[in-house]
């Protein structure tokens, strides 16, 4: 995913030569705190159904043969079988405005695209690009995913009043996710960072005070921090 967003060719040999000619660039990292431990991420972190999919991500021969289709098949199975569970979100926008709402899916992105979701992240940005789906049922989540991946339609306010919600996007300085009070969870909420499931139930996402230096073809040179 990171390689694709850096614009590296799919052919390993061509990608190698592209990086040989690339200028080193520094990118700020995202940070996540979960269960009193912390991690960094370069691509995305999230909580909800997407993290559950990472927990059941295909590996080995199935992944080599089917590639991205194996993830889509896994996502469809989860959508049909997995309980859609709510989480309470406290989102602090870059402007300082605080929004509190209930969601069933949240992603914090550092790259322009993840799979087919085009959220508009930026590896050089000093904030997180967040997508959230208001709490809904299976049909509503399917509807929101369709607009997130195909039409790009979104809402300016993360309201759960509509039966069929669209994704809500925001530029955030910090996001705090907690289990919804009073909801009878049959399984724990899962938290993932760059595809690795790192914890359950709660997470705080913000920009970290760390930078990663990498070879990025076409990027402008940056000075080491």
HELIX and SHEET records of a PDB file:
HELIX    1   1 UNK A    2  UNK A    5  1                                   4    
HELIX    2   2 UNK A   12  UNK A   20  1                                   9    
HELIX    3   3 UNK A   49  UNK A   55  1                                   7    
HELIX    4   4 UNK A   60  UNK A   66  1                                   7    
HELIX    5   5 UNK A   68  UNK A   81  1                                  14    
HELIX    6   6 UNK A  138  UNK A  146  1                                   9    
HELIX    7   7 UNK A  147  UNK A  151  3                                   5    
SHEET    1   A 9 UNK A  37  UNK A  41  0                                        
SHEET    2   A 9 UNK A  23  UNK A  34 -1                                        
SHEET    3   A 9 UNK A 203  UNK A 216 -1                                        
SHEET    4   A 9 UNK A 167  UNK A 179 -1                                        
SHEET    5   A 9 UNK A  87  UNK A  93 -1                                        
SHEET    6   A 9 UNK A  98  UNK A 109 -1                                        
SHEET    7   A 9 UNK A  44  UNK A  48 -1                                        
SHEET    8   A 9 UNK A 190  UNK A 193 -1                                        
SHEET    9   A 9 UNK A 196  UNK A 200 -1                                        
SHEET    1   B 5 UNK A  37  UNK A  41  0                                        
SHEET    2   B 5 UNK A  23  UNK A  34 -1                                        
SHEET    3   B 5 UNK A 203  UNK A 216 -1                                        
SHEET    4   B 5 UNK A 167  UNK A 179 -1                                        
SHEET    5   B 5 UNK A 128  UNK A 134 -1                                        
SHEET    1   C 5 UNK A  37  UNK A  41  0                                        
SHEET    2   C 5 UNK A  23  UNK A  34 -1                                        
SHEET    3   C 5 UNK A 203  UNK A 216 -1                                        
SHEET    4   C 5 UNK A 167  UNK A 179 -1                                        
SHEET    5   C 5 UNK A 154  UNK A 155  1                                        
SHEET    1   D 2 UNK A 113  UNK A 114  0                                        
SHEET    2   D 2 UNK A 117  UNK A 118 -1                                        
END                                                                             
